[in-house]
Amino acid sequence: MSLVKVTPHGGPGEEDHAERPPFPTRRHGDPEEQLPLLPAEDPPSSISAIPPQPAASSSPPSSPQCCPSAPGRLIAICCHGGAKMAALAYNLGKREINQHFTVRNAKILALGAVLLLSVCHAVSRGHSRGATTCDNLISSGRFLGENVWQPYSCMMHKYKTSEAKQCLANQQITFMGDSRIRDLYYAFVKILNPNVVKEKKHEDLPLFVDADAGLKVDFLWQPVVNNYMKQSFQAIMERESKPQFIVTGSATWTIKLNNGSTKALAQYKVNLSDMALLYEKNTNSDIYWILQDSVYEPLLSETRKMITNKMIDAYNDVAVGILNRTSLKSKSKLRIFSVNKLISKDAMSKSEDGLHLPESINYINAMILINAYCNNIIKPIDGSCCQASSPLTIIQQLAACFFIICIIGYLFLALMQRSKQRKNKPCADIESGEERKPATATPAASNMEVLLASLCKLGLIMAYFYFCDRANLYMKENKFYTHSSFFIPIIYILVLGIFYNENTKETKLLNREQTDEWKGWMQLVILIYHFSGASSFLPVYMHVRVLVAAYLFQTGYGHFSYFWLKGDFGIYRISQVIFRLNFLVVVLCIVMDRPYQFYYFVPLVTFWFMVIYGSLAAWPQIIQKKANANYLWHFALMLKFAFLLLCICFLLYSQGTFEKVFSLWPISKLFELNGDVYEWWFRWKLDRYAVFHGMLFAFIYLALQKRQVLTEGKGEPLFTNKVSNILLFFSVVSFLTYSIWASSCKNKTECNEMHPSISVVQIFAFVLIRNIPGYARSVYSSFFAWFGKISLELFICQYHIWLAADTKGILVLIPGSPMLNIIVSTFIFVCAAHEISNITNNLAQILVPKDNSALLKMLLCLAAFLFGLLFLSAVQ
């Protein structure tokens, strides 16, 4: 019985056999920056009804050997004892390693790592005695790059003027202290209004007012901790409208006025203790006491030489000792702001006078203050510091209950099965000496067990997703792009991809192994692109945009090939593709409380699949068999292509119509993000022609193949030598020309406008370069192909368990060791994606039955479920 390969969802590497084994290996596609990767259907050669070649044709010819073959494709015929023993030892060692390091064992190891890390993080938080991300924000961190500050364990949002005004609307903020606090005041105000002019006055400054926002910020000149500061603070507390937070601190003037005497330090301690009594009584305003930054002694003027770092440390020790008392911290809203000392540590050499901080450092301190107050109000995605976890929604609570029930049900069923197996344990037949075998389980019981087992595993994985990206159990950090962080991993995976190469089973253009390889390396590049934050580097961004277009190209190529060759437009086919594409995303929308359009690539590929299906299934249905009987059908197909292109152009130049169509309920629930469909419009527009190009390429290729224009034998060029050389030359030139243009691109907006029309040049060039030489079609990278088979899961899972804060940051499982953290988090991430791929595949066999009547019932249940979700989302 011959097997027919297809990719049901047009996604990466999915297999769909004419007669499917119980649990076939499945493949998926995936997406971009949000860039995605979604593969297409099996190449037409593998979908063709032509019977597959005998297995012998794909295996290397046998030859006499006197020792086991050496590893890889290099077959060694070893005829001397040393080489024979070495090859034998290698093969035995390889088998031993493969016996223990299997995918199953890797997943068990990943589960153990998750449990261990979860316990460690929970214990660490317990030992921190209530320390929160807010405490970490104002006390610790490191520089990722010049003027890019990374707080320990959390993400800091860079507030724009509009965001800061929105947060601080109708608020009052007070700065009180010396010239250093005055500089911090100006840095803070410049975030609210960049046009403010800085003045160096040893006096109170005019009140900064933003009438539109109802915002007031004032500075009170109090350079010494004494009775005047005490009276000033009391006056603030007696105001009718008290400030939301107060920023204060002082020491350098005391050191200067008293020439660094120890007596002044003792008096400073007494005066600050009096201030602490006032702070204890304050229950309204947050108070930030700014510890003193170090100075750069070589730049200090003669009148400031007594302000030494030794004296500053002594004053800071006094302040910490008084203000960090347990009683004071428990009664007041006082916080010691000490992170400024770390930030300014290496920056004071750039100071103008050795005492005052550079503006860039004051800006960082001011941004930290805004994060400390605003993050829990504005709740920016990339500002996890000082932001509490969101409460569970109704839908999330129901999902949690559902998965708990499934886990309990699976455990109960497993216990029942084990009990049954013990009762039916085979016993020796005394007369025959053979074992009696127990009766096999019924298919229904087997399906139920598979269903509960899959949902049980899925529930545990979703719990990990939730704790990674919605709870505060694990840490998160901001991304920071450097060329080395992107290009060095690219070199690593390129070397691995070249090292792990094998012969293809067939040498057709875009054969199955080759398309899996294509999806795999594109997905890995996109993962590195997201992790490193390379979207900020325009040449990389433009090339990754081509990778996204290439996935959509494969979607058009694969789905068109399937429908054209098979003519299967049944409901089972549609249901299978839609389920495999959308299952994981729908589950994540429920568990992670995110809209469907948030995972934009899946809606995009689902939309284009329906467009391909509608174009070919609509009357008149045209397939290859019908077209071969009458060539006029080819003309009719060209009319369909022209109409599809016309519709794309119409939607492109009529944005209003586009938005009206996709704003209709309930369609709007699928395509709206943040209340409108602009994001969907932008994503659709970026690669609007890629699927059309894939369909057209598939038609041309299949037509040439049918007429035997191509020579696709092993080692043979795709065309005649002369034509192949000419096409190969122009392909290389076109490929390099596009790369040069993308690398010289200066404006992202203008380049995005040109990208949809010219990205096909590099895609076509790559396909020809990869397939014209016969030797290139005969090999593929098994390393890349393995990742290509789970590319959809990899792309979607990265949102929450590899990256963090909805891809805006990086998940930190092992703090303080970036390289080890990448290795461990990547290992867990890949294992989870692979397991989800298996779960989706198993559930597809049960929830998408081939019987039409059973399938219709299942679709009715699904429709009821989705409308229930819409109702609950409206309620909450």
Salt bridges, closest charged atoms under 4 A:
GLU14 OE1 - HIS9 ND1 2.82
GLU14 OE2 - ARG26 NE 3.75
GLU14 OE1 - HIS28 NE2 3.40
GLU14 OE2 - ARG580 NE 2.63
GLU15 OE1 - HIS17 NE2 3.13
GLU15 OE2 - ARG27 NH2 2.72
GLU15 OE2 - ARG512 NH1 3.87
ASP16 OD1 - ARG20 NH2 1.99
GLU32 OE1 - ARG545 NH1 2.65
GLU32 OE1 - ARG683 NH1 2.88
GLU41 OE2 - HIS559 ND1 2.53
GLU41 OE2 - ARG573 NH2 2.30
ASP42 OD1 - ARG512 NH2 1.11
GLU96 OE2 - HIS100 NE2 3.08
GLU163 OE1 - HIS157 NE2 2.96
ASP183 OD1 - LYS198 NZ 3.04
GLU199 OE1 - LYS201 NZ 2.86
ASP210 OD2 - LYS165 NZ 2.83
ASP218 OD2 - ARG239 NH2 3.03
GLU280 OE2 - ARG325 NH2 3.19
ASP286 OD1 - LYS333 NZ 3.60
ASP353 OD2 - ARG304 NH1 3.16
ASP353 OD2 - HIS356 ND1 2.68
ASP382 OD1 - HIS157 ND1 2.62
ASP429 OD2 - ARG436 NE 3.76
ASP469 OD2 - ARG470 NH1 3.42
ASP469 OD2 - HIS800 ND1 2.76
GLU477 OE1 - ARG142 NH2 2.98
ASP516 OD2 - ARG27 NH1 2.21
ASP516 OD1 - LYS519 NZ 3.36
GLU517 OE2 - ARG770 NE 3.06
GLU679 OE2 - ARG683 NE 2.99
ASP687 OD2 - ARG545 NH2 2.41
ASP687 OD1 - HIS755 NE2 2.80
GLU712 OE1 - LYS508 NZ 3.90
GLU753 OE2 - LYS685 NZ 3.75
GLU793 OE2 - ARG26 NH1 2.23
GLU793 OE2 - HIS28 NE2 3.38
ASP806 OD1 - ARG470 NH2 2.98
ASP806 OD2 - ARG594 NE 2.73
ASP806 OD1 - HIS800 ND1 3.67
GLU835 OE1 - LYS107 NZ 2.73
GLU835 OE2 - LYS457 NZ 3.56
